[in-house]
Amino acid sequence: MTTSKPRLVSYLPPPIDRRLRMQAAIRRWPIARVLADVLDRGLPSADDLATQIREDGSASDSAS
């Protein structure tokens, strides 16, 4: 038996889903590629996130 994972696009509000599909059609890319491109541009780098995690951890350590 195969367990399927819910697709990320199934959680998107309809207006965003529509824009995503339009962008995919314009670029002639699969939706997954458009979504990955958008997320890559919008999210901080892994190094930046690691720094934020370290800083948040040290801030909560000093607060106690």
URCOR-V87175 format. One record per helix or strand. SS is the DSSP state (helix for helix, strand for strand). FROM is the first residue (numbers start at 1). LEN is the number of residues. If there is no record, write none. Layout:
# URCOR-V87175
ss:from:len
SS:FROM:LEN
SS:FROM:LEN
This chain:
# URCOR-V87175
ss:from:len
helix:8:4
helix:14:14
helix:31:12
helix:46:18
